[in-house]
Amino acid sequence: MNVLVTGGCGFIGSNLVRYLLNLPESGIGCLVNLDALTYAGNPANLRRGEG
């Protein structure tokens, strides 16, 4: 299953991305984070999940 998360660098989106990446046996083939990086988006929110 492929997943697209919009707003994934904000507070809620980054927690959702981390949650999805840590699910055991989730079946996620590709997770894409799409964010405009305005005042609410902070790429540092996802530093632990890089890779």
CHARMM-style PDB file with segment names, atoms N, HN, CA, C and O in Angstrom:
ATOM      1  N   MET     1       0.847  -1.168   0.000  1.00  0.00      PROA
ATOM      2  CA  MET     1       0.000   0.000   0.000  1.00  0.00      PROA
ATOM      3  C   MET     1       0.900   1.242   0.000  1.00  0.00      PROA
ATOM      4  O   MET     1       1.863   1.320   0.763  1.00  0.00      PROA
ATOM      5  N   ASN     2       0.587   2.176  -0.834  1.00  0.00      PROA
ATOM      6  HN  ASN     2      -0.195   2.113  -1.453  1.00  0.00      PROA
ATOM      7  CA  ASN     2       1.292   3.455  -0.878  1.00  0.00      PROA
ATOM      8  C   ASN     2       0.484   4.495  -0.116  1.00  0.00      PROA
ATOM      9  O   ASN     2      -0.746   4.495  -0.165  1.00  0.00      PROA
ATOM     10  N   VAL     3       1.191   5.394   0.598  1.00  0.00      PROA
ATOM     11  HN  VAL     3       2.190   5.394   0.638  1.00  0.00      PROA
ATOM     12  CA  VAL     3       0.525   6.387   1.429  1.00  0.00      PROA
ATOM     13  C   VAL     3       1.073   7.769   1.100  1.00  0.00      PROA
ATOM     14  O   VAL     3       2.286   7.946   0.979  1.00  0.00      PROA
ATOM     15  N   LEU     4       0.188   8.746   0.954  1.00  0.00      PROA
ATOM     16  HN  LEU     4      -0.797   8.602   1.052  1.00  0.00      PROA
ATOM     17  CA  LEU     4       0.552  10.143   0.770  1.00  0.00      PROA
ATOM     18  C   LEU     4       0.048  10.913   1.977  1.00  0.00      PROA
ATOM     19  O   LEU     4      -1.147  10.900   2.272  1.00  0.00      PROA
ATOM     20  N   VAL     5       0.964  11.590   2.682  1.00  0.00      PROA
ATOM     21  HN  VAL     5       1.935  11.601   2.442  1.00  0.00      PROA
ATOM     22  CA  VAL     5       0.595  12.420   3.832  1.00  0.00      PROA
ATOM     23  C   VAL     5       0.830  13.872   3.433  1.00  0.00      PROA
ATOM     24  O   VAL     5       1.956  14.254   3.115  1.00  0.00      PROA
ATOM     25  N   THR     6      -0.223  14.679   3.449  1.00  0.00      PROA
ATOM     26  HN  THR     6      -1.137  14.368   3.708  1.00  0.00      PROA
ATOM     27  CA  THR     6      -0.066  16.100   3.167  1.00  0.00      PROA
ATOM     28  C   THR     6       0.051  16.830   4.492  1.00  0.00      PROA
ATOM     29  O   THR     6      -0.672  16.533   5.442  1.00  0.00      PROA
ATOM     30  N   GLY     7       0.962  17.783   4.548  1.00  0.00      PROA
ATOM     31  HN  GLY     7       1.550  18.024   3.776  1.00  0.00      PROA
ATOM     32  CA  GLY     7       1.199  18.506   5.789  1.00  0.00      PROA
ATOM     33  C   GLY     7       1.997  17.687   6.787  1.00  0.00      PROA
ATOM     34  O   GLY     7       1.822  17.834   7.996  1.00  0.00      PROA
ATOM     35  N   GLY     8       2.869  16.827   6.288  1.00  0.00      PROA
ATOM     36  HN  GLY     8       3.010  16.707   5.305  1.00  0.00      PROA
ATOM     37  CA  GLY     8       3.601  15.908   7.136  1.00  0.00      PROA
ATOM     38  C   GLY     8       4.730  16.511   7.950  1.00  0.00      PROA
ATOM     39  O   GLY     8       5.373  15.795   8.717  1.00  0.00      PROA
ATOM     40  N   CYS     9       4.994  17.799   7.811  1.00  0.00      PROA
ATOM     41  HN  CYS     9       4.471  18.381   7.187  1.00  0.00      PROA
ATOM     42  CA  CYS     9       6.036  18.440   8.628  1.00  0.00      PROA
ATOM     43  C   CYS     9       5.441  19.264   9.764  1.00  0.00      PROA
ATOM     44  O   CYS     9       6.174  19.858  10.555  1.00  0.00      PROA
ATOM     45  N   GLY    10       4.138  19.298   9.844  1.00  0.00      PROA
ATOM     46  HN  GLY    10       3.543  18.815   9.202  1.00  0.00      PROA
ATOM     47  CA  GLY    10       3.485  19.977  10.960  1.00  0.00      PROA
ATOM     48  C   GLY    10       3.400  19.050  12.161  1.00  0.00      PROA
ATOM     49  O   GLY    10       3.907  17.929  12.117  1.00  0.00      PROA
ATOM     50  N   PHE    11       2.774  19.498  13.217  1.00  0.00      PROA
ATOM     51  HN  PHE    11       2.362  20.409  13.253  1.00  0.00      PROA
ATOM     52  CA  PHE    11       2.703  18.720  14.455  1.00  0.00      PROA
ATOM     53  C   PHE    11       1.943  17.413  14.262  1.00  0.00      PROA
ATOM     54  O   PHE    11       2.467  16.340  14.562  1.00  0.00      PROA
ATOM     55  N   ILE    12       0.726  17.495  13.768  1.00  0.00      PROA
ATOM     56  HN  ILE    12       0.300  18.366  13.524  1.00  0.00      PROA
ATOM     57  CA  ILE    12      -0.099  16.294  13.605  1.00  0.00      PROA
ATOM     58  C   ILE    12       0.445  15.412  12.486  1.00  0.00      PROA
ATOM     59  O   ILE    12       0.529  14.193  12.641  1.00  0.00      PROA
ATOM     60  N   GLY    13       0.811  16.014  11.371  1.00  0.00      PROA
ATOM     61  HN  GLY    13       0.743  17.003  11.245  1.00  0.00      PROA
ATOM     62  CA  GLY    13       1.315  15.240  10.240  1.00  0.00      PROA
ATOM     63  C   GLY    13       2.599  14.494  10.555  1.00  0.00      PROA
ATOM     64  O   GLY    13       2.755  13.343  10.147  1.00  0.00      PROA
ATOM     65  N   SER    14       3.522  15.123  11.273  1.00  0.00      PROA
ATOM     66  HN  SER    14       3.395  16.057  11.604  1.00  0.00      PROA
ATOM     67  CA  SER    14       4.783  14.459  11.601  1.00  0.00      PROA
ATOM     68  C   SER    14       4.555  13.298  12.556  1.00  0.00      PROA
ATOM     69  O   SER    14       5.232  12.275  12.458  1.00  0.00      PROA
ATOM     70  N   ASN    15       3.613  13.443  13.476  1.00  0.00      PROA
ATOM     71  HN  ASN    15       3.063  14.274  13.556  1.00  0.00      PROA
ATOM     72  CA  ASN    15       3.294  12.329  14.364  1.00  0.00      PROA
ATOM     73  C   ASN    15       2.625  11.191  13.603  1.00  0.00      PROA
ATOM     74  O   ASN    15       2.861  10.022  13.907  1.00  0.00      PROA
ATOM     75  N   LEU    16       1.804  11.517  12.628  1.00  0.00      PROA
ATOM     76  HN  LEU    16       1.612  12.466  12.380  1.00  0.00      PROA
ATOM     77  CA  LEU    16       1.187  10.487  11.792  1.00  0.00      PROA
ATOM     78  C   LEU    16       2.243   9.741  10.980  1.00  0.00      PROA
ATOM     79  O   LEU    16       2.198   8.515  10.879  1.00  0.00      PROA
ATOM     80  N   VAL    17       3.188  10.472  10.403  1.00  0.00      PROA
ATOM     81  HN  VAL    17       3.225  11.468  10.485  1.00  0.00      PROA
ATOM     82  CA  VAL    17       4.258   9.838   9.625  1.00  0.00      PROA
ATOM     83  C   VAL    17       5.062   8.891  10.506  1.00  0.00      PROA
ATOM     84  O   VAL    17       5.322   7.753  10.115  1.00  0.00      PROA
ATOM     85  N   ARG    18       5.458   9.349  11.693  1.00  0.00      PROA
ATOM     86  HN  ARG    18       5.246  10.273  12.011  1.00  0.00      PROA
ATOM     87  CA  ARG    18       6.215   8.487  12.618  1.00  0.00      PROA
ATOM     88  C   ARG    18       5.409   7.261  13.018  1.00  0.00      PROA
ATOM     89  O   ARG    18       5.951   6.159  13.100  1.00  0.00      PROA
ATOM     90  N   TYR    19       4.121   7.445  13.265  1.00  0.00      PROA
ATOM     91  HN  TYR    19       3.680   8.341  13.199  1.00  0.00      PROA
ATOM     92  CA  TYR    19       3.255   6.328  13.641  1.00  0.00      PROA
ATOM     93  C   TYR    19       3.186   5.296  12.517  1.00  0.00      PROA
ATOM     94  O   TYR    19       3.325   4.098  12.763  1.00  0.00      PROA
ATOM     95  N   LEU    20       2.974   5.756  11.296  1.00  0.00      PROA
ATOM     96  HN  LEU    20       2.860   6.729  11.097  1.00  0.00      PROA
ATOM     97  CA  LEU    20       2.868   4.837  10.163  1.00  0.00      PROA
ATOM     98  C   LEU    20       4.178   4.095   9.910  1.00  0.00      PROA
ATOM     99  O   LEU    20       4.164   2.918   9.548  1.00  0.00      PROA
ATOM    100  N   LEU    21       5.300   4.771  10.098  1.00  0.00      PROA
ATOM    101  HN  LEU    21       5.311   5.726  10.393  1.00  0.00      PROA
ATOM    102  CA  LEU    21       6.593   4.125   9.875  1.00  0.00      PROA
ATOM    103  C   LEU    21       6.913   3.094  10.949  1.00  0.00      PROA
ATOM    104  O   LEU    21       7.678   2.162  10.699  1.00  0.00      PROA
ATOM    105  N   ASN    22       6.345   3.244  12.130  1.00  0.00      PROA
ATOM    106  HN  ASN    22       5.724   4.001  12.333  1.00  0.00      PROA
ATOM    107  CA  ASN    22       6.634   2.324  13.227  1.00  0.00      PROA
ATOM    108  C   ASN    22       5.624   1.203  13.384  1.00  0.00      PROA
ATOM    109  O   ASN    22       5.754   0.377  14.288  1.00  0.00      PROA
ATOM    110  N   LEU    23       4.615   1.160  12.516  1.00  0.00      PROA
ATOM    111  HN  LEU    23       4.510   1.831  11.782  1.00  0.00      PROA
ATOM    112  CA  LEU    23       3.626   0.087  12.596  1.00  0.00      PROA
ATOM    113  C   LEU    23       4.260  -1.232  12.160  1.00  0.00      PROA
ATOM    114  O   LEU    23       4.826  -1.310  11.069  1.00  0.00      PROA
ATOM    115  N   PRO    24       4.176  -2.258  12.983  1.00  0.00      PROA
ATOM    116  CA  PRO    24       4.693  -3.554  12.545  1.00  0.00      PROA
ATOM    117  C   PRO    24       3.745  -4.178  11.518  1.00  0.00      PROA
ATOM    118  O   PRO    24       2.524  -4.125  11.664  1.00  0.00      PROA
ATOM    119  N   GLU    25       4.323  -4.755  10.500  1.00  0.00      PROA
ATOM    120  HN  GLU    25       5.315  -4.798  10.382  1.00  0.00      PROA
ATOM    121  CA  GLU    25       3.530  -5.434   9.471  1.00  0.00      PROA
ATOM    122  C   GLU    25       2.453  -4.542   8.867  1.00  0.00      PROA
ATOM    123  O   GLU    25       1.333  -4.990   8.620  1.00  0.00      PROA
ATOM    124  N   SER    26       2.797  -3.272   8.629  1.00  0.00      PROA
ATOM    125  HN  SER    26       3.707  -2.908   8.830  1.00  0.00      PROA
ATOM    126  CA  SER    26       1.806  -2.328   8.119  1.00  0.00      PROA
ATOM    127  C   SER    26       1.524  -2.520   6.633  1.00  0.00      PROA
ATOM    128  O   SER    26       0.447  -2.159   6.158  1.00  0.00      PROA
ATOM    129  N   GLY    27       2.467  -3.078   5.903  1.00  0.00      PROA
ATOM    130  HN  GLY    27       3.342  -3.371   6.289  1.00  0.00      PROA
ATOM    131  CA  GLY    27       2.276  -3.265   4.478  1.00  0.00      PROA
ATOM    132  C   GLY    27       2.481  -1.999   3.669  1.00  0.00      PROA
ATOM    133  O   GLY    27       2.100  -1.948   2.500  1.00  0.00      PROA
ATOM    134  N   ILE    28       3.075  -0.975   4.267  1.00  0.00      PROA
ATOM    135  HN  ILE    28       3.385  -1.016   5.217  1.00  0.00      PROA
ATOM    136  CA  ILE    28       3.311   0.281   3.557  1.00  0.00      PROA
ATOM    137  C   ILE    28       4.531   0.105   2.661  1.00  0.00      PROA
ATOM    138  O   ILE    28       5.639  -0.144   3.137  1.00  0.00      PROA
ATOM    139  N   GLY    29       4.311   0.238   1.369  1.00  0.00      PROA
ATOM    140  HN  GLY    29       3.411   0.440   0.982  1.00  0.00      PROA
ATOM    141  CA  GLY    29       5.396   0.117   0.413  1.00  0.00      PROA
ATOM    142  C   GLY    29       6.135   1.430   0.228  1.00  0.00      PROA
ATOM    143  O   GLY    29       7.365   1.453   0.166  1.00  0.00      PROA
ATOM    144  N   CYS    30       5.392   2.517   0.139  1.00  0.00      PROA
ATOM    145  HN  CYS    30       4.394   2.498   0.189  1.00  0.00      PROA
ATOM    146  CA  CYS    30       5.995   3.829  -0.088  1.00  0.00      PROA
ATOM    147  C   CYS    30       5.180   4.871   0.676  1.00  0.00      PROA
ATOM    148  O   CYS    30       3.959   4.950   0.536  1.00  0.00      PROA
ATOM    149  N   LEU    31       5.876   5.666   1.483  1.00  0.00      PROA
ATOM    150  HN  LEU    31       6.867   5.602   1.597  1.00  0.00      PROA
ATOM    151  CA  LEU    31       5.222   6.747   2.222  1.00  0.00      PROA
ATOM    152  C   LEU    31       5.820   8.056   1.722  1.00  0.00      PROA
ATOM    153  O   LEU    31       7.030   8.266   1.801  1.00  0.00      PROA
ATOM    154  N   VAL    32       4.960   8.935   1.205  1.00  0.00      PROA
ATOM    155  HN  VAL    32       3.976   8.764   1.141  1.00  0.00      PROA
ATOM    156  CA  VAL    32       5.401  10.224   0.670  1.00  0.00      PROA
ATOM    157  C   VAL    32       4.832  11.331   1.548  1.00  0.00      PROA
ATOM    158  O   VAL    32       3.637  11.359   1.841  1.00  0.00      PROA
ATOM    159  N   ASN    33       5.706  12.238   1.962  1.00  0.00      PROA
ATOM    160  HN  ASN    33       6.677  12.215   1.724  1.00  0.00      PROA
ATOM    161  CA  ASN    33       5.325  13.388   2.770  1.00  0.00      PROA
ATOM    162  C   ASN    33       5.353  14.626   1.868  1.00  0.00      PROA
ATOM    163  O   ASN    33       6.392  14.962   1.299  1.00  0.00      PROA
ATOM    164  N   LEU    34       4.221  15.294   1.744  1.00  0.00      PROA
ATOM    165  HN  LEU    34       3.377  15.021   2.206  1.00  0.00      PROA
ATOM    166  CA  LEU    34       4.114  16.495   0.913  1.00  0.00      PROA
ATOM    167  C   LEU    34       3.738  17.666   1.810  1.00  0.00      PROA
ATOM    168  O   LEU    34       2.681  17.654   2.441  1.00  0.00      PROA
ATOM    169  N   ASP    35       4.602  18.679   1.867  1.00  0.00      PROA
ATOM    170  HN  ASP    35       5.461  18.689   1.354  1.00  0.00      PROA
ATOM    171  CA  ASP    35       4.348  19.816   2.744  1.00  0.00      PROA
ATOM    172  C   ASP    35       4.843  21.092   2.077  1.00  0.00      PROA
ATOM    173  O   ASP    35       5.902  21.090   1.449  1.00  0.00      PROA
ATOM    174  N   ALA    36       4.090  22.180   2.204  1.00  0.00      PROA
ATOM    175  HN  ALA    36       3.229  22.181   2.713  1.00  0.00      PROA
ATOM    176  CA  ALA    36       4.460  23.465   1.609  1.00  0.00      PROA
ATOM    177  C   ALA    36       5.526  24.182   2.431  1.00  0.00      PROA
ATOM    178  O   ALA    36       6.112  25.157   1.959  1.00  0.00      PROA
ATOM    179  N   LEU    37       5.787  23.721   3.644  1.00  0.00      PROA
ATOM    180  HN  LEU    37       5.312  22.929   4.027  1.00  0.00      PROA
ATOM    181  CA  LEU    37       6.767  24.316   4.553  1.00  0.00      PROA
ATOM    182  C   LEU    37       6.520  25.810   4.757  1.00  0.00      PROA
ATOM    183  O   LEU    37       7.408  26.642   4.569  1.00  0.00      PROA
ATOM    184  N   THR    38       5.301  26.116   5.143  1.00  0.00      PROA
ATOM    185  HN  THR    38       4.580  25.441   5.296  1.00  0.00      PROA
ATOM    186  CA  THR    38       4.964  27.487   5.515  1.00  0.00      PROA
ATOM    187  C   THR    38       5.320  27.686   6.989  1.00  0.00      PROA
ATOM    188  O   THR    38       6.190  26.982   7.502  1.00  0.00      PROA
ATOM    189  N   TYR    39       4.685  28.608   7.669  1.00  0.00      PROA
ATOM    190  HN  TYR    39       3.978  29.180   7.252  1.00  0.00      PROA
ATOM    191  CA  TYR    39       4.989  28.896   9.070  1.00  0.00      PROA
ATOM    192  C   TYR    39       4.738  27.693   9.980  1.00  0.00      PROA
ATOM    193  O   TYR    39       5.358  27.585  11.038  1.00  0.00      PROA
ATOM    194  N   ALA    40       3.845  26.792   9.588  1.00  0.00      PROA
ATOM    195  HN  ALA    40       3.341  26.880   8.728  1.00  0.00      PROA
ATOM    196  CA  ALA    40       3.477  25.664  10.456  1.00  0.00      PROA
ATOM    197  C   ALA    40       4.320  24.423  10.216  1.00  0.00      PROA
ATOM    198  O   ALA    40       4.339  23.525  11.058  1.00  0.00      PROA
ATOM    199  N   GLY    41       5.011  24.351   9.099  1.00  0.00      PROA
ATOM    200  HN  GLY    41       4.996  25.081   8.416  1.00  0.00      PROA
ATOM    201  CA  GLY    41       5.800  23.167   8.782  1.00  0.00      PROA
ATOM    202  C   GLY    41       7.247  23.319   9.219  1.00  0.00      PROA
ATOM    203  O   GLY    41       7.875  24.346   8.961  1.00  0.00      PROA
ATOM    204  N   ASN    42       7.770  22.302   9.879  1.00  0.00      PROA
ATOM    205  HN  ASN    42       7.260  21.468  10.089  1.00  0.00      PROA
ATOM    206  CA  ASN    42       9.145  22.329  10.346  1.00  0.00      PROA
ATOM    207  C   ASN    42       9.796  20.991  10.003  1.00  0.00      PROA
ATOM    208  O   ASN    42       9.448  19.976  10.605  1.00  0.00      PROA
ATOM    209  N   PRO    43      10.727  20.964   9.055  1.00  0.00      PROA
ATOM    210  CA  PRO    43      11.353  19.701   8.661  1.00  0.00      PROA
ATOM    211  C   PRO    43      12.067  18.991   9.813  1.00  0.00      PROA
ATOM    212  O   PRO    43      12.264  17.777   9.759  1.00  0.00      PROA
ATOM    213  N   ALA    44      12.452  19.721  10.841  1.00  0.00      PROA
ATOM    214  HN  ALA    44      12.292  20.708  10.885  1.00  0.00      PROA
ATOM    215  CA  ALA    44      13.123  19.102  11.990  1.00  0.00      PROA
ATOM    216  C   ALA    44      12.188  18.151  12.741  1.00  0.00      PROA
ATOM    217  O   ALA    44      12.658  17.301  13.497  1.00  0.00      PROA
ATOM    218  N   ASN    45      10.884  18.280  12.547  1.00  0.00      PROA
ATOM    219  HN  ASN    45      10.503  18.971  11.933  1.00  0.00      PROA
ATOM    220  CA  ASN    45       9.939  17.374  13.201  1.00  0.00      PROA
ATOM    221  C   ASN    45      10.118  15.934  12.753  1.00  0.00      PROA
ATOM    222  O   ASN    45       9.697  15.012  13.450  1.00  0.00      PROA
ATOM    223  N   LEU    46      10.739  15.730  11.598  1.00  0.00      PROA
ATOM    224  HN  LEU    46      11.081  16.480  11.031  1.00  0.00      PROA
ATOM    225  CA  LEU    46      10.885  14.374  11.053  1.00  0.00      PROA
ATOM    226  C   LEU    46      12.328  13.872  11.066  1.00  0.00      PROA
ATOM    227  O   LEU    46      12.608  12.831  10.472  1.00  0.00      PROA
ATOM    228  N   ARG    47      13.217  14.551  11.699  1.00  0.00      PROA
ATOM    229  HN  ARG    47      12.989  15.397  12.181  1.00  0.00      PROA
ATOM    230  CA  ARG    47      14.632  14.151  11.681  1.00  0.00      PROA
ATOM    231  C   ARG    47      14.859  12.736  12.166  1.00  0.00      PROA
ATOM    232  O   ARG    47      15.701  12.026  11.616  1.00  0.00      PROA
ATOM    233  N   ARG    48      14.127  12.307  13.187  1.00  0.00      PROA
ATOM    234  HN  ARG    48      13.443  12.884  13.634  1.00  0.00      PROA
ATOM    235  CA  ARG    48      14.312  10.944  13.706  1.00  0.00      PROA
ATOM    236  C   ARG    48      13.892   9.900  12.691  1.00  0.00      PROA
ATOM    237  O   ARG    48      14.407   8.783  12.719  1.00  0.00      PROA
ATOM    238  N   GLY    49      12.977  10.226  11.799  1.00  0.00      PROA
ATOM    239  HN  GLY    49      12.558  11.134  11.776  1.00  0.00      PROA
ATOM    240  CA  GLY    49      12.450   9.244  10.866  1.00  0.00      PROA
ATOM    241  C   GLY    49      13.114   9.214   9.510  1.00  0.00      PROA
ATOM    242  O   GLY    49      12.637   8.515   8.617  1.00  0.00      PROA
ATOM    243  N   GLU    50      14.200   9.950   9.322  1.00  0.00      PROA
ATOM    244  HN  GLU    50      14.587  10.518  10.048  1.00  0.00      PROA
ATOM    245  CA  GLU    50      14.846   9.959   8.013  1.00  0.00      PROA
ATOM    246  C   GLU    50      15.447   8.605   7.699  1.00  0.00      PROA
ATOM    247  O   GLU    50      15.920   7.875   8.570  1.00  0.00      PROA
ATOM    248  N   GLY    51      15.405   8.306   6.407  1.00  0.00      PROA
ATOM    249  HN  GLY    51      15.021   8.899   5.699  1.00  0.00      PROA
ATOM    250  CA  GLY    51      16.071   7.074   5.999  1.00  0.00      PROA
ATOM    251  C   GLY    51      15.216   6.126   5.340  1.00  0.00      PROA
ATOM    252  OT1 GLY    51      15.671   5.050   4.953  1.00  0.00      PROA
TER     253      GLY     51
END
